[in-house]
Amino acid sequence: MQDPDEVAPEQRKRHEVWLFAFLIVLLFPLVTFLVVGGYGFGVWMWQAFMGPPGAGG
């Protein structure tokens, strides 16, 4: 990997724009989907074994 101070400003900016687009378009939605889906799956499994809310008593 090159030292960032030695990279041409145009190339550095292009890399930063690509990285920003990757984070916004791909990584953040994927992480959000996995977190929300994982939480929903956890609640679903919890209710499958423990019953719906208010069922205990």
N, C-alpha and C positions, 0 to 999 in steps of 0.2 A: 504494500500500500504506500502511496506517495504521501509525502509530507504536505499538509494542506497549504502551507505557506509557499510551496514551490509550484503549485498548480496554477495555470493561467486563470484569471478571473472569469473568463467566459466558460471555461470547462467546469470550474467550481460551481458557478451559478447553475449551469445545466444539470449538474449532479444534484444540487440542492433542490431544484424544482422537481426532478425525477423522484427523489426521496420523499419530498412532501406529497406528491401525487400518490406514490405507493402507500404512504401512511394513511392518507385520507380516503382513498378509493378502495384499498384492499385490506389493510391491516386493521384499522379501527372498526369497520363493519364486521369483519370476521371475529374479532375479539368480543365485540358486543353481542353478536349472535351466539357465540359459545357461552358467554357468561349468563345471558338471559335464558338460553336453552338449558344450560346446566342447572340453573336455579329452578326452572320449571320442572325439569326431570326429577330433581331432588324432592320438591314438594309433592309431585305425583307419587313417587316411591314411598315417601313418608306416609301419605294418606292411604296408599295401598296396604301398608302393614299396620298402621295405627288407626285407621278409620278416618272419616271426614271430621272436620272441626265440629265440636259440640256433641260427638257421638259417645265419648267416654262419660263416665259419670259416677 
